[in-house]
Amino acid sequence: MNNSEWVVLCLLAREPAHGFALARLTATAGPIGRIWHIPRPLVYRALDALVARGLAEPIGIEPGRGPARRLLRVTPSGRARADEWLVTPVSRIRDIRTEFLVKLALLQWSGRDPRGLLDAQAETLRPIVTQLFGLRESAEGLDQAVASWRYETAVAALRLAESTSE
């Protein structure tokens, strides 16, 4: 699944919702959209994909004016998958800014303790930092600049995970 589908699944795991409500949460000014923005059409596409995979199911129509709003909830399988994804650390430095931070936001937004994710992320990052330090020291020219960038990013992510989990 892609990150947008994971985010929508995790939002549904908090409480049943319809696509329009989820699109508000993932809009650029929304509590989740500040980190991972999902345009409204992609929210609806993610919902359809989750239903097709058996991770979410329709439970009715929300009454009101305007177009019918199909309410959905996660299935037990969907809840288990969302819970597992939320505490799984990211393994690539380039995903820290997106996937890791959106997991922290989702955990905070749902009132869950992020310590499990933070501890696991720090544990995952430590050997990466060590490896990148060696690469930075042995590289030259542009390769050294890239290795330095990746090293500094990994060190910053590690500091974040360690300081936030205390």
N, C-alpha and C positions, 0 to 999 in steps of 0.2 A: 504494500500500500504506500501511497505517497504521503508526505507530511500533512497536506490539507485533509486527506481522509482520516488520518490519525487524530488530528485536532478536532474535527467534527465528531468523530466517535467519542473522544474524551468529553466533549461538551454534552453530548447526549447521555453519557454515563452519569453526569451530575444530575440531570433531570430531563424528562421528556420535553421535546420542543419541536417547532416547525422551522422550516428553512429560513423564513424571513427573520425570526428571532435569532437564529444562529448567524445569519449574515450581519446583523447588527453587532453581535459580539466580536465578529472577525473583521468588521469594517476598520479602516485606519484609525478612527478615534475610539474604537471599542477596547475593552480591557485585554482582549487577546490579540486583536488586530494591530495593536501598537507594535507587537513583536512579529506576528505572522498574519499578514493580511490575506484574506481569502475573498476574492470578488464573489458577489451573489450567485452568478451562474455556476461557479465552481463549487459553492456550498451545495447547491441542488444536485450537481453531478456527483459529489461525494456522497450525499444521502442515498441517491439511487444505487451507487456502487456498494454501499454498506448494506442496503436491503438485499441486493442481489447476492451478496456473500453470506447472508444470514446473520450479520452482526447487528442489525437494527431491524425494527419492524414497525409498521403503521399501527396506531392504536385508536385512530378516530380523526375527526375534523374539529378544529377549534371554531366555535360559533363566533359570528361577528360580521361586520360589514366588509365589503370587498371580496376579493377572491377567496375561495375555500383554502384553508391552511391545514395541510395534513400533518397531524401530530405523530411523531415517531419516538420510540424509546430503544434503548439497547437491549439486545438479547443477553441471556447469561453468558453465552460465548463472547459476545461483543464486550461485555463488562470485563471479563477475564483478560481479553486481549488488550483493552485500554489500560487496565491496571498494570499489566506487565510492561507495556510500552512506556508508560510514564516513569517507571523506575529503572529503565534500561539506559545506561550511559551511552553517549555517542562515542564512536571510535575514531572519527575523523575530525581533525582540527577545524576544517572548513565548516563543519556542522555545529560548532559551538554557538556561533552568533544566532543561528536559526533554531535548530531542533532542541538543543539543550535549554536555551532561554525560554522557548515556548513551553517546554515541559515544566520548567520552574513556574512560569505564569499560570499554567493550568492547575498545577498542584496548589499554588497559593489561592487562586480563584475558587477552587473547590474546597478550601479549608483543610487540605491535607498537609501533613508534615513532609517537607522536601528532603529531610536528612538522609533518607535511604538513597535517593538519587544523587545528592551531593557527595556522599561518601563513596558511592560506586564510581561517580565521575572522577573524583580525585584519584582513586585507585587506578582507574583506566589511564589517566593522564600522566601519572608519574613515570612509567617506562617510556612513554612517548617523549616527554621532556628530556629524559636522559639520552635517548636516541638522537633527538634533534640537536642537542648540545654537541654531540660528537660530529654530526653532519656539518653544523655551523663552523666548528673548529677546523675541519678538514677541507672545506670547500673554498673555492676562489671565485673572484669576479661576480657575475650575476648569480651563479649557484650559491655563493655565500650570502648574497642579499636575500635570496628566496629562503634559504635555510634560516637566516637570522629572523626574518619576518615570521616564519612558521614557529620558530623557537619562542620568540617573544609572545606570540599569540597563545601558545600552549602554556607558557609560564603564567600569563595573565589569567587564563581560564582556570588553571590549577589554584592560583591564589584566590580566585572567586569561590571556587568550590570549597576550599579549605576554610576560608574566612566566614562564609555564609553558613557552614554546617556547625560552627561552634556555638 
